[in-house]
Amino acid sequence: MNAIHNLPDGHNHPYHAHFNTAVNLRLGISRRYHGLGLMRLRLNPPEVMAVINVSPESFYQGSVKSSEAELVNFADKALKAGVRVFDVGGMSTAPFKRTWVPEDVETSRLKWAVGILRREFGDKVIISVDTFRPRVASEVARLGIDIINDVTGLRYDKSLGEVAREHGLTMILCARERTQSTLNPVDAVINEARWSINTAESMGVYDLVIDPCIGFPPLDRDQNLEPNRQVTKKRYDDWPYRDIYVLANILRIRRELGRPICVGVSRKGFIRELLGVNMEESIWGTLSLHAYLAYVNVDLIRAHDAVETLQAVKMINMVKSCGGDYSSCIETIRKAYKGGA
C-alpha cells in the first residue's frame, strides 16, 4: 500500500519550457516570457476545465455521469459552447467523505470515460485525469490523455511524475502542506508549490500547472489517502477564511511561482459555509468567484457548471476588452465572439 512520501526538497533545476507537442497542438499554446517560459492558452485566459466524474461517491452528484449517453451529451454541449478541457475523476477526492476505492475500480471507471471521450470527440478535447495513483495513471495514459491532475502535488507517490514524463503529459500539481503550519496561508501555498515543482523537474517533467488546492486540508488530515484511515480533523482549523484569503492573493501566487494557475472552487464547502446555503444553492457563490477569477485572468478554472462558467468568462472578457474607443470595442467583441454580444 502506498503511503504519503515525506521527501526532501528537490533540486532547483532551471525551467526549460519543454512542452508536450500533442497538448500544444490541441490547446494552441503560445509562449510569453516574463523571465521564464510560461504556458499560455491562445484563447484569452482563463480556460474553463469541465469536471466529469464517473465516481458515484463524488460530493456533487450533478457532476456524476453514469451512462454513455449522459457522458457524451454533457461533453458535446460543453464542447459546442467552447469548453475544450475535461477533467475526469474515477475516485472522489472530497476530503470530508470516505471515498477510497481499489485501484482496479478507479482504472476501470477512467478507461471507460476516457475511451468514450476520445472515440466521440478525438483531438477536439483535452483530457485530464484526476488521480494521484501512478498505476492508474499509467494504465489510462495508454488511451490518449493529456494531463494528470494530482491533488497531492506528488506527495502521495512521486513516481507519478515518471508516468507523466514517460507519456509526455502536462501535470496539474496541488500545493498542499503535509501538516498544518503557522505560515501565512499564501506563503504555505507558495512553499509547497515550489517543492512540487522541484520534485517534478528533478524527474524531467517541466510542463506544470499549479493549483492552490482550495478546500483541501493538510495531507495528514485527509482520510482518503489510504483505506480506512482515521483522522481526528478533516479540515484546516480556519478553513473557510483561509480559502478566501488565498483567492484574494491568487495573482501573488502566480507572480512568485511564474507558473500557470488552475483554481477549483466549484460548489465547495467554504462557499456553503460562508453563505449558509446548500449544495444546489451554491451555484451563485460559485459563479461569482468564477467571474472574479476570470477578471484577474487566472489560467484555468475547474468547474462543475462549465457552460455557465464559460458564459461568465466571456462576459468578463468582453467588458475587459472595451476600455478603448467604442468602434474598437465592437470590432474586438465581434472577432472574439462572432457577434455574440
C-alpha positions in Angstrom: 0.0 0.0 0.0 1.3 3.4 -0.9 1.8 6.0 1.8 2.5 9.7 1.7 6.1 10.2 0.8 8.0 12.5 3.2 10.5 13.6 0.6 13.4 16.0 0.9 13.2 19.2 -1.1 14.1 18.6 -4.8 16.9 20.3 -6.6 16.2 23.7 -8.0 16.5 22.9 -11.8 16.2 25.8 -14.3 12.9 25.8 -16.1 13.4 24.7 -19.7 9.8 25.3 -21.0 9.6 21.8 -22.6 6.1 21.5 -23.9 4.2 18.4 -24.9 3.7 18.7 -28.7 0.3 16.9 -28.7 -1.1 19.1 -26.0 0.2 22.2 -27.6 -1.5 21.4 -30.9 -4.8 20.8 -29.2 -4.6 23.8 -26.8 -3.0 26.2 -29.3 -0.4 27.1 -26.6 1.8 30.1 -27.2 4.6 31.3 -25.1 5.1 34.6 -23.2 8.3 35.3 -21.4 8.5 37.1 -18.0 11.9 35.8 -17.2 10.6 32.2 -17.5 8.9 30.4 -20.3 5.2 30.3 -19.4 2.4 28.1 -20.8 -0.4 30.3 -22.1 -3.5 29.4 -24.0 -4.1 31.3 -27.2 -7.7 31.8 -26.1 -7.9 34.7 -23.6 -7.3 33.1 -20.2 -8.9 31.7 -18.3 -9.6 28.4 -20.0 -12.6 26.6 -18.4 -12.0 23.0 -17.4 -15.2 20.9 -17.1 -15.5 18.3 -14.4 -16.7 14.9 -15.3 -17.0 12.4 -12.5 -17.6 8.7 -13.1 -17.3 8.1 -9.4 -20.8 7.7 -7.7 -19.2 8.8 -4.4 -18.4 12.3 -5.6 -19.6 15.1 -3.4 -21.6 16.9 -6.1 -24.0 14.4 -7.7 -24.7 16.8 -10.6 -21.2 16.1 -11.9 -21.6 12.3 -12.0 -22.1 10.6 -15.4 -23.3 7.1 -15.1 -24.2 6.2 -18.7 -22.5 6.7 -22.1 -25.4 8.9 -23.2 -25.1 11.2 -20.2 -21.3 11.5 -20.7 -21.5 12.2 -24.4 -24.4 14.7 -24.1 -22.6 16.7 -21.4 -19.3 16.8 -23.3 -21.0 17.6 -26.6 -22.9 20.5 -25.1 -19.8 21.9 -23.3 -17.6 21.5 -26.4 -20.2 23.3 -28.6 -20.2 26.1 -26.0 -16.4 26.5 -26.3 -15.1 24.3 -23.4 -12.2 22.2 -24.5 -10.6 20.8 -21.4 -12.3 18.0 -19.4 -11.1 16.7 -16.0 -12.2 13.1 -15.5 -12.4 11.6 -12.0 -12.7 7.9 -11.2 -12.4 8.2 -7.4 -13.7 11.2 -5.5 -11.0 13.2 -3.6 -13.5 15.0 -1.4 -11.7 15.1 1.9 -14.7 15.2 4.2 -16.2 11.9 2.8 -14.9 8.4 2.8 -14.3 7.8 -0.9 -11.4 5.3 -1.3 -11.9 2.7 -4.0 -9.4 0.0 -5.1 -7.1 0.9 -8.0 -8.7 -1.5 -10.4 -12.1 0.1 -9.8 -10.7 3.6 -10.4 -8.8 2.4 -13.5 -11.9 0.7 -15.0 -14.0 3.8 -14.5 -11.4 6.2 -16.0 -10.7 3.9 -19.0 -14.5 3.7 -19.7 -14.9 7.5 -19.7 -11.6 8.4 -21.5 -12.3 5.8 -24.2 -15.7 7.3 -24.9 -14.4 10.9 -25.0 -11.5 10.0 -27.3 -13.7 7.9 -29.6 -16.5 10.5 -29.8 -14.5 13.7 -29.9 -11.0 12.8 -30.9 -8.4 15.6 -30.6 -11.1 18.3 -30.2 -10.9 17.7 -26.5 -8.1 17.9 -24.0 -8.4 15.2 -21.4 -7.1 15.4 -17.8 -7.4 12.6 -15.3 -7.8 13.4 -11.7 -5.7 10.8 -9.9 -2.7 10.5 -7.6 -2.0 6.8 -8.1 0.7 6.0 -10.6 -0.5 2.6 -11.8 -4.0 4.1 -12.5 -2.5 7.0 -14.5 -0.2 4.7 -16.4 -3.0 2.4 -17.5 -5.3 5.2 -18.6 -2.5 7.2 -20.3 -2.4 4.5 -23.0 -5.8 5.6 -24.2 -4.5 9.1 -25.0 -4.8 11.6 -22.2 -3.1 15.0 -22.0 -2.9 15.9 -18.3 -2.5 14.3 -14.9 -4.2 16.3 -12.2 -2.6 15.3 -8.8 -4.3 16.6 -5.7 -1.4 15.7 -3.6 1.3 17.5 -5.6 3.4 14.4 -5.8 3.4 13.9 -2.1 1.4 10.7 -2.2 3.8 9.0 -4.7 6.3 11.0 -6.6 6.7 8.2 -9.2 3.5 9.7 -10.7 5.9 12.2 -12.3 7.7 9.3 -14.0 4.4 8.4 -15.6 3.9 12.0 -16.8 7.5 12.0 -18.3 7.1 8.7 -20.0 3.9 9.7 -21.7 4.8 13.3 -22.3 1.9 14.7 -20.1 1.3 18.0 -18.5 0.8 17.9 -14.7 -1.5 19.9 -12.5 0.0 19.9 -9.1 -1.8 20.9 -5.9 0.2 22.8 -3.4 -0.6 21.0 -0.1 1.1 21.0 3.3 1.8 17.7 5.0 0.6 19.2 8.3 -0.9 22.5 9.3 1.8 25.1 9.8 1.9 28.5 11.3 2.8 30.1 8.0 0.6 32.7 6.3 -1.7 30.6 4.0 -0.3 32.2 0.8 3.3 31.6 1.9 2.3 28.0 2.7 0.9 27.5 -0.9 4.0 29.0 -2.5 6.4 26.9 -0.4 4.6 23.7 -1.1 4.2 24.6 -4.8 8.0 25.1 -5.1 8.5 21.7 -3.5 6.2 20.1 -6.1 7.8 22.0 -9.0 11.3 21.0 -7.9 10.3 17.4 -7.5 8.6 17.2 -10.9 11.6 18.9 -12.6 14.0 16.5 -11.0 12.3 13.8 -12.9 12.3 15.7 -16.2 8.7 17.0 -16.1 8.6 20.7 -16.9 5.1 21.2 -18.3 3.4 22.2 -15.0 0.4 24.0 -13.8 -0.1 24.8 -10.1 -3.3 24.5 -8.1 -3.6 26.3 -4.7 -5.8 23.4 -3.6 -8.7 25.4 -2.3 -10.9 23.4 0.1 -8.4 20.6 0.8 -6.9 20.0 4.2 -3.2 19.2 5.0 -2.3 15.7 3.9 -2.3 14.4 7.5 -6.0 15.3 7.8 -7.1 13.7 4.5 -8.9 10.4 5.3 -8.9 9.3 1.6 -5.2 8.7 1.0 -5.5 5.2 2.5 -8.4 2.8 3.0 -9.9 3.1 6.5 -7.6 5.8 7.5 -8.6 7.5 10.8 -8.2 11.3 11.2 -9.4 13.5 14.1 -9.7 16.6 12.0 -10.7 16.8 8.3 -10.0 20.5 7.5 -7.8 23.4 8.4 -8.8 25.0 11.7 -9.5 28.2 9.9 -10.6 26.7 6.6 -13.4 29.0 5.1 -11.4 32.2 5.8 -8.2 30.6 4.6 -9.7 29.7 1.2 -11.0 33.3 0.7 -7.6 34.7 1.6 -5.8 32.5 -0.8 -8.2 33.5 -3.6 -7.7 37.2 -2.8 -3.9 36.7 -3.3 -4.0 34.4 -6.3 -2.1 36.8 -8.5 0.8 37.0 -6.0 1.0 33.2 -6.1 1.2 33.2 -9.9 3.7 36.0 -9.9 6.0 34.4 -7.4 5.9 31.0 -8.9 6.0 32.1 -12.6 3.6 29.2 -13.5 0.1 28.9 -14.9 -2.5 28.6 -12.2 -5.5 26.3 -12.1 -8.2 27.1 -9.5 -11.1 24.9 -8.4 -13.7 26.4 -6.1 -16.8 24.9 -7.7 -19.6 24.3 -5.2 -17.0 23.7 -2.4 -17.7 23.7 1.3 -16.3 27.2 2.1 -18.9 28.7 -0.2 -21.8 26.9 1.5 -20.4 27.6 5.0 -19.9 31.4 4.5 -23.1 31.9 2.6 -25.3 29.5 4.6 -26.5 27.7 1.5 -27.0 24.1 0.4 -25.3 22.3 -2.5 -27.8 23.4 -5.1 -27.9 27.0 -4.0 -24.1 27.2 -4.0 -24.1 27.8 -7.8 -24.4 31.6 -7.3 -21.5 31.9 -5.0 -19.5 29.6 -7.3 -20.3 31.7 -10.4 -19.4 34.9 -8.5 -16.0 33.5 -7.7 -15.5 32.2 -11.3 -16.3 35.8 -12.5 -13.6 37.1 -10.1 -11.1 34.5 -11.3 -11.9 35.5 -14.9 -11.4 39.2 -14.1 -7.9 38.6 -12.5 -7.1 36.4 -15.5 -6.2 33.0 -14.0 -5.2 30.4 -16.5 -7.7 27.5 -15.7 -11.0 27.5 -13.9 -12.1 24.0 -12.9 -15.9 24.0 -12.9 -18.8 21.6 -12.5 -21.1 24.1 -14.2 -18.7 24.6 -17.1 -21.1 26.1 -19.7 -22.4 28.6 -17.2 -18.9 29.4 -16.1 -17.8 30.0 -19.7 -20.7 32.4 -20.2 -19.4 34.4 -17.2 -15.9 34.3 -18.6 -17.0 35.6 -22.0 -18.9 38.5 -20.5 -16.0 39.4 -18.3 -13.6 39.3 -21.3 -16.0 41.4 -23.3 -16.0 44.1 -20.7 -12.2 44.0 -20.2 -11.6 44.3 -23.9 -13.7 47.5 -24.2 -11.5 50.0 -22.3 -10.7 52.0 -25.5 -12.8 53.7 -28.1 -16.3 52.3 -29.0 -15.6 51.2 -32.5 -12.6 49.1 -31.3 -14.8 47.6 -28.6 -17.4 46.5 -31.2 -14.7 45.1 -33.5 -13.0 43.2 -30.7 -16.2 41.6 -29.5 -17.3 40.6 -33.0 -13.9 39.0 -33.7 -13.8 37.1 -30.4 -17.4 36.0 -30.2 -18.7 36.2 -33.7 -21.2 38.9 -32.9 -22.2 37.1 -29.7 -22.7 40.5 -27.9 
